[in-house]
Amino acid sequence: MYWIVIGALGFAVIILAVKIIYMRKSTDEIRQGLKERSEIDTNTLIGISSGDKKMRALASSVNSELKKFREERLRFQRGDTEIKNAITNISHDLRTPLTAIFGYLDLLEREEMSEAQSRYIGIIRNRSELLRQLTEELFRYSVVLTADNGLICEPVNINAVLEESAAAFYTALGERHIVPEIEIPETAVVRNLDSAALARVFSNLLSNAIKYSGGDLNIVLTEEGEIIFSNTAEDLNEIQVGRLFDRFYTVEAARKSTGLGLAIARTLVERMGGSITAEYENNKLSISILFPE
């Protein structure tokens, strides 16, 4: 009798152990299946090898939630596409009337006008020029959004692109009495990047420095592929800095901006396999870009 009980208990333990093994295998299948389907856009459902009712019910519940997730993702993608197209169309449509406005302003300035009329025309031109700049920034952003596969990456000398970008902003920096201090290594820092996109990133960061700088600008390129733009920015705080890369976000010091310059920079940097971050400490704003080898 004793051996019968021991045998029955041993058999039960074996059955339970087998059941646990199959349950663990099923949970691993569900976990792996969920991971794969969340990373890859596919309509296939999660399948498990176990015939256990509870585990199959769990897999069915996960599949049900996956279907809802796919529907929400599809709805988001459609909405995102509509927004991108709307931005492109709006920015494009604004260009035509702006061109006409500048044409009429040119004609008006050829006419004889009183001092007051000339002053008013000058104000209209300044405001129109600001609107044109904002429209161009919006148009560039729409192009970046829609050109998902438009980058052509090849070996690029970051030193040369950075030097050319800084030289192009020499006049604009001088108007703000900013003399940049630039540290570039003698060794060429080469990465597989899109040279035009990289130049756009540097241009946007330099424009950002002109808007926020308290009169200084330090640019450092390391041999590890990190580029750091830092300047004094007393009017900022950590909350504002944390949102600098958000689309359409502007701070008080940048009223004449759409807030798209840094958003464009982040999009381009990430598409080229890099990362971009902003830090604020002791009234110093530092924006760092890293392109690892």
DRENVO-155354 format. One line per field, with one value per residue (C-alpha): x, y, z; residue number from 0; residue in three letters. Coordinates in nm, 2 decimals. Layout:
BEGIN
u: c(X, ...)
v: c(Y, ...)
w: c(Z, ...)
lofi: c(NUM, ...)
gugu: c(Ala, ...)
This chain:
BEGIN
u: c(0.00, 0.28, 0.46, 0.13, 0.09, 0.46, 0.41, 0.09, 0.25, 0.56, 0.33, 0.14, 0.47, 0.58, 0.25, 0.27, 0.63, 0.54, 0.25, 0.46, 0.72, 0.45, 0.31, 0.65, 0.70, 0.37, 0.44, 0.78, 0.60, 0.35, 0.62, 0.83, 0.53, 0.42, 0.77, 0.80, 0.45, 0.51, 0.83, 0.71, 0.40, 0.22, -0.13, -0.03, -0.16, 0.03, 0.02, 0.12, 0.20, 0.02, -0.33, -0.40, -0.73, -0.61, -0.30, -0.49, -0.74, -0.45, -0.31, -0.65, -0.68, -0.34, -0.43, -0.75, -0.55, -0.30, -0.59, -0.70, -0.34, -0.30, -0.63, -0.51, -0.17, -0.33, -0.56, -0.26, -0.06, -0.34, -0.39, -0.02, -0.01, -0.30, -0.13, 0.20, 0.01, -0.18, 0.14, 0.29, -0.01, -0.05, 0.31, 0.31, -0.01, 0.12, 0.42, 0.21, 0.03, 0.36, 0.53, 0.25, 0.27, 0.65, 0.59, 0.33, 0.56, 0.84, 0.60, 0.48, 0.83, 0.89, 0.61, 0.65, 0.54, 0.53, 0.76, 0.47, 0.37, 0.73, 0.75, 0.42, 0.55, 0.87, 0.67, 0.46, 0.78, 0.94, 0.63, 0.60, 0.96, 0.91, 0.60, 0.81, 1.08, 0.83, 0.66, 0.99, 1.07, 0.73, 0.79, 1.13, 0.98, 0.71, 0.98, 1.17, 0.86, 0.76, 1.11, 1.15, 1.40, 1.55, 1.89, 2.20, 2.46, 2.82, 3.16, 3.15, 3.42, 3.23, 3.52, 3.48, 3.10, 3.11, 3.37, 3.17, 2.85, 3.01, 3.17, 2.82, 2.69, 2.98, 2.78, 2.47, 2.68, 2.87, 2.54, 2.47, 2.83, 2.89, 3.25, 3.23, 3.50, 3.54, 3.75, 3.80, 4.06, 4.32, 4.23, 3.93, 3.62, 3.45, 3.10, 2.85, 2.61, 2.41, 2.62, 2.33, 2.13, 2.43, 2.47, 2.10, 2.14, 2.44, 2.25, 1.95, 2.17, 2.36, 2.03, 1.91, 2.23, 2.17, 1.82, 1.91, 2.28, 2.37, 2.67, 2.88, 2.90, 3.13, 3.14, 3.34, 3.39, 3.56, 3.74, 3.46, 3.21, 3.04, 2.95, 2.86, 2.70, 2.69, 2.61, 2.48, 2.10, 1.98, 1.61, 1.56, 1.48, 1.51, 1.14, 1.18, 1.50, 1.33, 1.08, 1.32, 1.30, 0.91, 0.74, 0.60, 0.73, 0.87, 0.99, 0.96, 1.30, 1.21, 0.88, 0.99, 1.02, 0.78, 0.98, 1.06, 1.44, 1.54, 1.26, 1.41, 1.76, 1.65, 1.46, 1.76, 2.01, 1.81, 1.76, 2.14, 2.18, 2.28, 2.14, 2.08, 2.02, 2.00, 2.12, 2.09, 2.32, 2.44, 2.25, 2.44, 2.25, 2.44, 2.31, 2.51, 2.50, 2.67, 2.74, 2.90, 3.13)
v: c(0.00, 0.23, 0.19, 0.24, 0.58, 0.67, 0.57, 0.77, 1.07, 1.03, 1.00, 1.31, 1.50, 1.40, 1.50, 1.83, 1.89, 1.82, 2.06, 2.33, 2.28, 2.31, 2.62, 2.78, 2.70, 2.85, 3.17, 3.20, 3.15, 3.42, 3.66, 3.61, 3.63, 3.96, 4.10, 4.01, 4.14, 4.47, 4.53, 4.41, 4.53, 4.20, 4.06, 3.71, 3.61, 3.44, 3.06, 2.83, 2.46, 2.38, 2.24, 2.38, 2.57, 2.84, 2.91, 2.90, 3.15, 3.37, 3.36, 3.44, 3.74, 3.87, 3.83, 4.02, 4.31, 4.29, 4.34, 4.65, 4.77, 4.72, 4.91, 5.20, 5.20, 5.21, 5.49, 5.68, 5.62, 5.75, 6.05, 6.12, 6.10, 6.34, 6.59, 6.56, 6.62, 6.91, 7.08, 7.03, 7.17, 7.46, 7.57, 7.53, 7.73, 8.01, 8.06, 8.19, 8.48, 8.58, 8.60, 8.83, 9.05, 9.11, 9.18, 9.45, 9.59, 9.63, 9.82, 10.04, 10.13, 10.27, 10.52, 10.86, 10.83, 11.04, 10.97, 10.80, 10.59, 10.47, 10.38, 10.18, 10.00, 9.92, 9.77, 9.56, 9.44, 9.34, 9.15, 8.98, 8.88, 8.73, 8.54, 8.42, 8.29, 8.10, 7.96, 7.83, 7.67, 7.50, 7.39, 7.24, 7.06, 6.91, 6.79, 6.63, 6.45, 6.31, 6.22, 5.91, 5.74, 6.05, 6.04, 5.92, 5.82, 5.80, 5.87, 6.24, 6.45, 6.61, 6.85, 7.01, 7.03, 7.19, 7.45, 7.54, 7.57, 7.80, 8.01, 8.05, 8.20, 8.44, 8.75, 8.65, 8.58, 8.90, 9.10, 8.96, 9.03, 8.66, 8.53, 8.15, 7.95, 7.63, 7.33, 7.08, 6.80, 6.78, 6.41, 6.38, 6.25, 6.05, 5.89, 5.75, 6.04, 6.25, 6.56, 6.79, 6.67, 6.72, 7.07, 7.14, 7.01, 7.24, 7.53, 7.48, 7.46, 7.78, 7.95, 7.83, 7.97, 8.31, 8.32, 8.21, 8.30, 8.56, 8.66, 8.35, 8.02, 7.72, 7.45, 7.13, 6.83, 6.53, 6.24, 6.01, 6.18, 6.40, 6.76, 7.00, 7.34, 7.54, 7.90, 8.11, 8.13, 8.30, 8.32, 7.95, 7.69, 7.31, 7.26, 7.46, 7.29, 6.96, 7.06, 7.22, 6.93, 6.92, 7.02, 7.38, 7.45, 7.79, 7.99, 8.36, 8.43, 8.29, 8.44, 8.48, 8.10, 7.81, 7.60, 7.35, 7.40, 7.17, 6.92, 6.90, 6.86, 6.57, 6.40, 6.42, 6.31, 6.01, 5.90, 5.91, 5.68, 5.94, 6.09, 6.45, 6.57, 6.91, 7.00, 7.31, 7.39, 7.72, 7.92, 7.73, 7.55, 7.26, 7.06, 6.74, 6.53, 6.19, 5.99, 5.66, 5.46)
w: c(0.00, 0.09, -0.24, -0.43, -0.26, -0.33, -0.69, -0.73, -0.58, -0.80, -1.11, -1.00, -0.96, -1.30, -1.46, -1.28, -1.38, -1.74, -1.72, -1.57, -1.85, -2.12, -1.94, -1.93, -2.29, -2.38, -2.18, -2.37, -2.70, -2.61, -2.49, -2.80, -3.03, -2.87, -2.90, -3.26, -3.35, -3.17, -3.37, -3.71, -3.89, -3.95, -3.92, -3.81, -3.46, -3.18, -3.17, -2.90, -2.89, -2.56, -2.56, -2.21, -2.21, -1.97, -2.18, -2.50, -2.35, -2.25, -2.60, -2.74, -2.51, -2.61, -2.98, -2.92, -2.77, -3.06, -3.30, -3.12, -3.11, -3.49, -3.55, -3.33, -3.50, -3.85, -3.74, -3.61, -3.93, -4.14, -3.92, -3.92, -4.30, -4.33, -4.11, -4.31, -4.63, -4.48, -4.36, -4.71, -4.89, -4.65, -4.66, -5.04, -5.08, -4.87, -5.10, -5.39, -5.22, -5.04, -5.38, -5.50, -5.19, -5.24, -5.61, -5.52, -5.25, -5.51, -5.73, -5.45, -5.35, -5.70, -5.65, -5.49, -5.13, -4.82, -4.52, -4.34, -4.64, -4.68, -4.31, -4.34, -4.65, -4.46, -4.18, -4.42, -4.59, -4.26, -4.15, -4.49, -4.48, -4.13, -4.27, -4.56, -4.33, -4.12, -4.43, -4.56, -4.23, -4.23, -4.59, -4.51, -4.22, -4.44, -4.68, -4.40, -4.28, -4.62, -4.75, -4.53, -4.76, -4.91, -4.73, -4.92, -4.66, -4.76, -4.59, -4.48, -4.32, -4.03, -3.97, -4.32, -4.30, -3.96, -4.07, -4.38, -4.18, -3.92, -4.20, -4.36, -4.04, -3.98, -4.07, -3.88, -3.57, -3.61, -3.61, -3.27, -3.16, -3.12, -3.18, -3.17, -3.02, -3.23, -3.14, -3.42, -3.41, -3.68, -3.74, -3.98, -3.81, -4.09, -4.06, -4.30, -4.32, -4.57, -4.61, -4.70, -4.40, -4.17, -4.30, -4.23, -3.88, -3.81, -3.98, -3.75, -3.44, -3.53, -3.59, -3.25, -3.10, -3.26, -3.11, -2.75, -2.70, -2.44, -2.66, -2.66, -2.86, -2.81, -3.07, -3.00, -3.23, -3.06, -3.23, -3.10, -3.33, -3.07, -3.16, -2.88, -2.93, -2.60, -2.51, -2.23, -2.23, -1.91, -2.03, -2.04, -1.77, -1.75, -1.85, -2.16, -2.26, -2.22, -2.49, -2.73, -2.97, -2.97, -3.29, -3.29, -2.94, -2.89, -2.59, -2.51, -2.66, -3.00, -3.09, -3.45, -3.50, -3.57, -3.33, -3.60, -3.64, -3.36, -3.44, -3.80, -3.65, -3.43, -3.71, -3.95, -3.68, -3.58, -3.94, -3.99, -3.69, -3.44, -3.12, -3.00, -2.65, -2.47, -2.12, -1.92, -1.62, -1.47, -1.74, -2.01, -2.29, -2.44, -2.74, -2.81, -3.12, -3.13, -3.44, -3.32, -3.55)
lofi: c(0, 1, 2, 3, 4, 5, 6, 7, 8, 9, 10, 11, 12, 13, 14, 15, 16, 17, 18, 19, 20, 21, 22, 23, 24, 25, 26, 27, 28, 29, 30, 31, 32, 33, 34, 35, 36, 37, 38, 39, 40, 41, 42, 43, 44, 45, 46, 47, 48, 49, 50, 51, 52, 53, 54, 55, 56, 57, 58, 59, 60, 61, 62, 63, 64, 65, 66, 67, 68, 69, 70, 71, 72, 73, 74, 75, 76, 77, 78, 79, 80, 81, 82, 83, 84, 85, 86, 87, 88, 89, 90, 91, 92, 93, 94, 95, 96, 97, 98, 99, 100, 101, 102, 103, 104, 105, 106, 107, 108, 109, 110, 111, 112, 113, 114, 115, 116, 117, 118, 119, 120, 121, 122, 123, 124, 125, 126, 127, 128, 129, 130, 131, 132, 133, 134, 135, 136, 137, 138, 139, 140, 141, 142, 143, 144, 145, 146, 147, 148, 149, 150, 151, 152, 153, 154, 155, 156, 157, 158, 159, 160, 161, 162, 163, 164, 165, 166, 167, 168, 169, 170, 171, 172, 173, 174, 175, 176, 177, 178, 179, 180, 181, 182, 183, 184, 185, 186, 187, 188, 189, 190, 191, 192, 193, 194, 195, 196, 197, 198, 199, 200, 201, 202, 203, 204, 205, 206, 207, 208, 209, 210, 211, 212, 213, 214, 215, 216, 217, 218, 219, 220, 221, 222, 223, 224, 225, 226, 227, 228, 229, 230, 231, 232, 233, 234, 235, 236, 237, 238, 239, 240, 241, 242, 243, 244, 245, 246, 247, 248, 249, 250, 251, 252, 253, 254, 255, 256, 257, 258, 259, 260, 261, 262, 263, 264, 265, 266, 267, 268, 269, 270, 271, 272, 273, 274, 275, 276, 277, 278, 279, 280, 281, 282, 283, 284, 285, 286, 287, 288, 289, 290, 291, 292)
gugu: c(Met, Tyr, Trp, Ile, Val, Ile, Gly, Ala, Leu, Gly, Phe, Ala, Val, Ile, Ile, Leu, Ala, Val, Lys, Ile, Ile, Tyr, Met, Arg, Lys, Ser, Thr, Asp, Glu, Ile, Arg, Gln, Gly, Leu, Lys, Glu, Arg, Ser, Glu, Ile, Asp, Thr, Asn, Thr, Leu, Ile, Gly, Ile, Ser, Ser, Gly, Asp, Lys, Lys, Met, Arg, Ala, Leu, Ala, Ser, Ser, Val, Asn, Ser, Glu, Leu, Lys, Lys, Phe, Arg, Glu, Glu, Arg, Leu, Arg, Phe, Gln, Arg, Gly, Asp, Thr, Glu, Ile, Lys, Asn, Ala, Ile, Thr, Asn, Ile, Ser, His, Asp, Leu, Arg, Thr, Pro, Leu, Thr, Ala, Ile, Phe, Gly, Tyr, Leu, Asp, Leu, Leu, Glu, Arg, Glu, Glu, Met, Ser, Glu, Ala, Gln, Ser, Arg, Tyr, Ile, Gly, Ile, Ile, Arg, Asn, Arg, Ser, Glu, Leu, Leu, Arg, Gln, Leu, Thr, Glu, Glu, Leu, Phe, Arg, Tyr, Ser, Val, Val, Leu, Thr, Ala, Asp, Asn, Gly, Leu, Ile, Cys, Glu, Pro, Val, Asn, Ile, Asn, Ala, Val, Leu, Glu, Glu, Ser, Ala, Ala, Ala, Phe, Tyr, Thr, Ala, Leu, Gly, Glu, Arg, His, Ile, Val, Pro, Glu, Ile, Glu, Ile, Pro, Glu, Thr, Ala, Val, Val, Arg, Asn, Leu, Asp, Ser, Ala, Ala, Leu, Ala, Arg, Val, Phe, Ser, Asn, Leu, Leu, Ser, Asn, Ala, Ile, Lys, Tyr, Ser, Gly, Gly, Asp, Leu, Asn, Ile, Val, Leu, Thr, Glu, Glu, Gly, Glu, Ile, Ile, Phe, Ser, Asn, Thr, Ala, Glu, Asp, Leu, Asn, Glu, Ile, Gln, Val, Gly, Arg, Leu, Phe, Asp, Arg, Phe, Tyr, Thr, Val, Glu, Ala, Ala, Arg, Lys, Ser, Thr, Gly, Leu, Gly, Leu, Ala, Ile, Ala, Arg, Thr, Leu, Val, Glu, Arg, Met, Gly, Gly, Ser, Ile, Thr, Ala, Glu, Tyr, Glu, Asn, Asn, Lys, Leu, Ser, Ile, Ser, Ile, Leu, Phe, Pro, Glu)
